[in-house]
């Protein structure tokens, strides 16, 4: 496997600057593992080196697997994302948040399941549900983003209730195995990394315990490797028909809420964290457990993603390193320039639609490329105003982009689209 120097150097700079016992990373490009490497000790006391095959805890990255299991149920019609929790799990209280709001951290439920991080004792599945009688609704639903491990623990209960299977077994059989993620497991499997706390003022480390999440496993129990997570990043970018088709995965990317409403740098979709950095959108998730930090993100346009795992509980900044690796990889492997090739003559009814049209004083251009009808707004940057249509009966329907879902029909010398008329010349509303 190639080891491009810019990626390897960034990894080593990061490990040294952030004083990490070890850091492992991988980059995926269009579904193929492009690079992986590791630096430092997976076990400091044993002086055992980390490798890309070393397992680390991935913490809340587990939530993306939970969200995928939920989206599978939605895609098969076994639940609706706007169903309420209480429709699928018999809970003593707080049954009103919808599945969608739980996925997007908009339920308003408190962050944690009781004081499990204070007491060190994780609840069983039964204790998780029973605890709802005592937890708080800290915000009204959909008031603002509020991260909730409790919400995802409950989504795990939804998966179990709807399938009649253990949550972990369901994810194993319907997500991990179809994608070949053999090194992604609920309990650690050697070779694994020992987690550490790095002393802030001395070059020393202390071992951290391996905390089992019990009945809250859906919020953060998994272990994995960077090479498995690189494959997961590819799935999050493009989908896989063995698990979830690309159209359903695209729904997970649609922003449900902005983390900072006055600064749109971070948002949340259906189980995915969305980062807006330097004009690019990266989707994925971070993770944190005692002695471990993790991150996996992918930039969909390029199909390039990165996974980063460390065995330090602080200072890892895994999202920043993953984004940095993606950016360098995009520079290393720019998208190929596809040569233009003539295509077959479009159908006669399509040919009659092509060219310039006007609506609301704006100019649109309809084209036929790669066997699809498209419309673009003149003057907008590429990709900002384009629509792709699909045939729908005697007309068309916007399948992607502007006015998605709206019908396009021919009406004499006009087009009707989304409740507006389109004509070959610019007209006032009175002249339509």
Secondary structure, DSSP 8 states (H G I E B T S, - for coil): ----HHHHHHHHHHHHHTT-SEEEEEEEETTEEEEEEEEEEEETTTTEE--TT-BEE-GGGHHHHHHHHHHHHHHTTS--TTSBGGGTS--SS---SBHHHHHTT-S-B-SSSTTHHHH-----HHHHHHGGGT--B-S-TTSS----HHHHHHHHHHHHHHHSS-HHHHHIIIIITTTT-TT-BSS--SSB---EEE-SSSS-EEE------GGGGGGT--EE-HHHHHHHHHHHHH-BTTTB-HHHHHHHHS--EESSTTSTTEEE-SS-EEEEETTEEEEEEEEEETTEEEEEEEETTTTEEEEEEESBSSS--HHHHHHHHHHHHHHHT--------------HHHHTT-EEEEETTEEEEEEEETTEEEEEETTS-TTTS-EEEEEETTEEEEEEETTTT-EEEEETTEEEETTEEEBSS---STT-
